[in-house]
Amino acid sequence: MPALRRSEYGTGELRLSAIYPILAHDTGNDGLRTISLPTDQSTAEGHNSADILFATTTVKEGAVAADMQFGHAMHRIKINLKGSVPDDLTVEVKTYGEGTLDGSAGYVWAKPYKTGDDSYSIIILPQDARPFQSGEGLIRFSGGGKSAVYELKSDINTFEAGKQTTLNLTLKMGEGGVDTEFANQTRWVYGVNGIDFPGRENIKTYPVAKTDFPDGEWF
């Protein structure tokens, strides 16, 4: 229970803010909290500790109680991989390592939490996503003696608080390493002639086990 007394804050409306879990506070500004997220979120403990909740409300004059509705203050990135995924694959995500909810400085490479065979999750500070669309990119992969980076190739411009970005990526092992150039994108191809769409009701259905299909047909 918070050790607050309404009488100690004068008259009028009172603005209350709360953060969970409790974080160390070593600055003289009570309205500013610097947040340091763990760069190693590869364990459940490290990943969960980064999930910071925040609440704020206004208490009317004369009120001595308030309900606090907590929401996620961070942003979560989920990475789903398919294709040629090496057994020794290492995944790292570039993000701010420390900052406030309205400003940060200094990038670090952080290890995400593996939630499944080829799925990862990482919690990051809200931040501008555009710097990850070039240069070192957002994600770097290493495995099988090769390495590559993934540059954000979408119209995502910000990683907003309380929201999630899901990236479905396909890895292709080749001579040049992990090929992520065309992953998670829609490409239009011109100059290819194909038969007109016959309508969904006219499309044939084949058994799942079938591997050879007639040429020039929708199915």
Buried (B, 14 or more C-beta within 10 A) or exposed (E): EEEEEBEEEEEEEBEBEBBEEEEEEEEEEEEEBBBEBBBEBBEEEBBEBBBBBBBEEEBEEEEEEBEBEEEBBBBBBBBBBEBBBBEEBEBBBBBBBBBEBEEBEEBEEBBBBBBEEBBBBBBBBBBEBEBBBEEEBBBBBBBBEBEBBBBBBEEBEEBEBEEEBEBEBBBBBEEEBBBBEEBBEEEEEEEEEEEEEEEEEEEEEEEEEEEEEEEEEEE
